Amino acid sequence: MKRRKFIKKSIYGTLGIGLFTGLYSWKIEPFWLEFVKKSMPIKNLSDQLAGLTIMQISDMHVGNKFDWNYIIESFQKAQKLNPDFVVYTGDYVTYEDEKQITQLSKVLKYLVKGKLGTIGILGNHDYGENWKDKELSDRLTKLLKKSGINILRNEQKEIEGINFIGFDDYWGANFNPQKVMSHYDGSKANLVLCHNPDVCDLDIWNGYQGWILSGHTHGGQLKPPFLKSPFLPVKNKRYSSGEIDLYDGRTLYINRALGNIVQLRFNVRPEITVFTLKKA
């Protein structure tokens, strides 16, 4: 009888833990935003820029997969930090139909902007189905620019002493990093924005040394404790999340994403990153 009672309690306990984990992963963690604070040493940074902040927001995924009003609430929290620069590293929508244009327009009314500059790049989802809809990417670019984001598509733009280099998406129809990296000037205070971290392994960098800010992976969204996530959409499984030394003068940082592909997260909280600049 004691053994039967023990087995019965064990089954109920397991079911209870499973139910709690499921509810937590569905209703709590996808909306449990974390502000991650990091130091960012940059070569050739001027004394005037040391101590200023760059906020990274990535992978909003506005669409029908989760309640995107959470993105607006997150923006309102982020605005209180009063960042000097804000960079957006792609995937503004999870596109299904025209509703996402309307939804994104509503979200962009609450856009977090930097006091000195606001810069962005596109992600694969900004190219619609199969990442091939260039017309959609052009429409989104126009909307984002109208809202105040300087969208870089294989381009660079120097703002207040920082040279922002932005790649178009690796999987998209306009990927051409050589267009901008052929003009790379190592004497400037450079910062690269690149949605998909797999680009770090391509032979396109022209001797670049410095930081690369990426997104795309969401950290896998579901990560068993002490193990790697089985859901990383990259070839190089080292590229999960956080700061990664590439051992050649480049430092990669992968943001865990603000939004969600689907409304499920476990052990991978959504993130907005705030970097404090310092001289390398």
C-alpha positions in Angstrom: 0.0 0.0 0.0 2.8 2.4 0.8 4.4 1.7 -2.5 1.1 2.3 -4.4 0.7 5.6 -2.5 4.2 6.6 -3.3 3.7 5.9 -7.0 0.4 7.8 -7.0 2.0 10.8 -5.4 4.9 10.7 -7.8 2.6 10.7 -10.8 0.5 13.6 -9.5 3.7 15.5 -8.6 5.1 15.0 -12.1 1.9 16.1 -13.7 1.8 19.1 -11.5 5.3 20.1 -12.3 4.6 19.6 -16.0 1.5 21.7 -15.8 3.3 24.5 -14.0 6.2 24.4 -16.4 3.8 24.6 -19.4 1.9 27.5 -18.0 5.1 29.3 -17.0 6.6 28.8 -20.5 3.4 30.0 -22.2 2.1 32.8 -20.0 5.0 34.2 -17.9 8.5 33.9 -19.5 7.6 35.2 -23.0 6.6 38.5 -21.3 9.3 38.6 -18.6 11.6 41.1 -20.1 15.2 41.4 -18.9 17.4 44.5 -19.4 20.9 43.2 -19.8 23.7 45.7 -19.1 27.1 45.2 -20.7 30.3 47.2 -21.2 31.4 47.8 -24.9 35.0 48.8 -25.4 35.5 50.3 -28.9 38.7 51.2 -30.7 39.2 54.8 -31.7 36.3 55.9 -29.5 36.5 59.6 -28.6 36.7 60.8 -25.0 33.3 62.5 -25.5 31.5 59.2 -26.2 33.0 57.2 -23.4 30.2 56.5 -20.9 27.3 56.9 -23.3 24.9 54.1 -24.0 23.8 52.0 -27.0 20.5 50.1 -26.6 20.0 47.0 -28.8 16.5 45.9 -29.6 16.0 42.8 -31.8 13.4 40.5 -33.2 10.2 42.2 -32.3 8.1 39.8 -34.5 5.0 41.9 -34.4 2.2 39.7 -35.7 -0.5 37.2 -34.8 1.7 34.7 -32.8 1.5 36.6 -29.5 0.1 39.7 -27.9 2.2 42.5 -29.5 0.9 45.1 -27.0 3.7 43.6 -24.8 6.2 45.2 -27.3 4.6 48.6 -26.7 4.9 48.1 -22.9 8.5 47.1 -23.3 9.2 50.2 -25.3 7.7 52.4 -22.6 10.0 50.8 -20.0 13.0 51.2 -22.3 12.4 54.9 -22.9 12.9 55.5 -19.2 16.5 54.5 -19.6 17.0 57.5 -22.0 19.6 55.8 -24.3 22.0 57.8 -26.4 21.9 55.5 -29.4 19.4 52.8 -30.2 20.0 50.0 -32.7 17.4 47.6 -34.1 18.8 44.3 -35.5 16.0 43.0 -37.6 12.8 40.9 -37.7 10.2 43.7 -37.0 7.3 41.5 -38.1 6.2 37.9 -38.5 4.5 38.5 -41.8 1.4 36.7 -42.8 -0.8 39.4 -44.5 -1.4 43.1 -44.6 -2.5 43.1 -40.9 1.2 43.1 -39.9 1.8 46.5 -41.6 -1.1 48.0 -39.6 0.1 46.3 -36.4 3.7 47.5 -36.8 2.5 51.0 -37.6 0.7 51.1 -34.2 3.8 49.7 -32.4 6.1 52.3 -34.1 4.2 55.1 -32.5 6.0 54.1 -29.3 9.4 53.6 -30.8 12.4 53.9 -28.6 14.8 56.4 -30.1 18.3 57.4 -29.2 19.1 61.0 -28.2 21.9 61.0 -30.7 20.9 58.4 -33.2 18.6 55.5 -34.1 19.8 52.9 -36.6 18.5 49.6 -37.9 18.9 46.7 -40.3 16.4 44.1 -41.7 16.0 40.4 -40.7 14.9 37.4 -42.7 11.2 37.7 -41.5 11.2 41.2 -43.0 11.3 39.5 -46.4 8.1 37.6 -45.9 7.5 34.1 -47.2 10.7 32.1 -47.9 12.6 35.4 -47.2 12.2 36.4 -50.9 9.7 39.2 -50.9 11.8 42.2 -51.8 8.8 44.4 -52.3 7.8 43.8 -48.6 11.3 44.6 -47.4 11.2 47.9 -49.3 7.8 48.8 -47.8 9.0 48.0 -44.3 12.1 50.0 -44.9 10.1 53.0 -46.0 7.8 52.7 -42.9 10.7 52.3 -40.5 12.6 55.3 -41.9 9.4 57.4 -41.7 9.2 56.4 -38.0 12.8 57.6 -37.4 15.0 54.6 -37.9 18.0 55.0 -40.2 17.8 51.6 -42.0 21.2 50.4 -43.4 21.1 47.9 -46.2 24.8 47.0 -46.9 25.6 50.6 -46.0 27.4 52.6 -43.3 26.5 55.8 -41.6 28.6 57.9 -39.1 26.6 59.5 -36.4 28.2 61.6 -33.7 31.5 59.9 -33.9 30.4 56.2 -34.3 30.5 54.6 -37.7 27.5 52.2 -37.9 27.9 49.4 -40.5 24.7 47.6 -41.4 24.3 44.4 -43.4 21.1 43.3 -45.1 19.9 39.9 -44.1 21.9 36.8 -44.9 18.8 34.8 -46.0 17.1 37.8 -47.7 17.2 38.8 -51.3 19.6 41.8 -50.9 22.5 40.3 -48.9 25.7 42.0 -50.2 28.1 42.8 -47.3 31.1 43.3 -49.6 29.4 46.4 -50.9 30.1 48.1 -47.6 33.0 46.2 -46.2 35.1 47.0 -49.2 35.1 50.5 -47.9 35.8 49.5 -44.3 38.0 52.1 -42.5 39.7 50.7 -39.4 40.7 54.1 -38.2 37.1 54.9 -37.2 35.1 53.9 -34.2 33.1 51.1 -36.0 30.2 49.0 -35.0 28.6 46.3 -37.2 24.9 45.3 -37.2 24.2 41.9 -38.7 21.0 40.0 -38.0 22.2 36.5 -38.6 25.4 35.6 -36.7 26.3 32.9 -39.2 27.7 35.7 -41.3 30.6 35.9 -38.9 32.0 32.8 -40.5 32.0 34.1 -44.0 35.0 35.6 -45.7 33.7 39.1 -46.1 35.2 41.0 -43.1 38.2 42.7 -44.7 40.2 42.7 -41.5 37.4 44.2 -39.4 38.1 44.2 -35.6 35.3 45.3 -33.2 31.8 44.4 -32.1 29.1 42.7 -34.1 25.5 43.0 -32.8 23.2 40.2 -34.0 19.8 38.6 -33.2 18.0 35.9 -35.1 18.5 33.0 -32.7 16.2 34.1 -29.8 18.6 31.9 -27.8 16.5 29.0 -29.1 13.5 30.2 -27.0 13.4 26.8 -25.2 16.5 25.7 -23.4 16.8 22.7 -21.0 18.9 23.6 -17.9 22.6 23.1 -18.4 22.1 22.1 -22.1 22.1 23.9 -25.4 18.9 24.7 -27.0 17.9 22.2 -29.8 16.1 25.0 -31.7 18.9 27.3 -32.9 18.3 28.4 -36.6 22.1 28.7 -37.3 24.7 26.4 -38.8 27.3 27.3 -36.1 25.7 26.1 -32.9 28.1 28.1 -30.8 26.1 31.1 -31.8 23.3 30.9 -29.3 23.1 34.1 -27.2 25.2 36.6 -25.3 28.8 37.7 -25.8 31.1 35.5 -27.9 34.8 36.1 -28.5 35.6 35.2 -32.1 39.4 35.2 -31.3 40.4 37.5 -34.2 39.7 40.9 -32.7 35.9 40.6 -33.3 33.4 40.3 -30.5 29.9 39.0 -31.3 26.9 39.8 -29.2 23.6 37.9 -29.9 20.5 39.4 -28.4 17.9 36.9 -27.2 15.0 38.8 -28.9 12.3 41.0 -27.5 9.4 39.2 -29.3 8.6 35.6 -30.0 8.2 33.3 -33.0 5.6 31.5 -31.0 4.5 32.3 -27.5 6.7 29.9 -25.7 9.9 30.5 -23.8 11.8 28.5 -21.2 15.1 29.4 -19.6 15.6 32.1 -22.3 13.9 35.3 -21.2 13.3 38.1 -23.8 16.0 40.8 -23.7 16.8 44.4 -24.4 20.6 45.1 -24.1 22.1 48.3 -22.9 25.8 48.7 -23.7 28.0 51.4 -22.0 30.7 52.6 -24.3 34.3 52.8 -23.2 37.6 53.3 -25.0 39.3 50.0 -25.9 
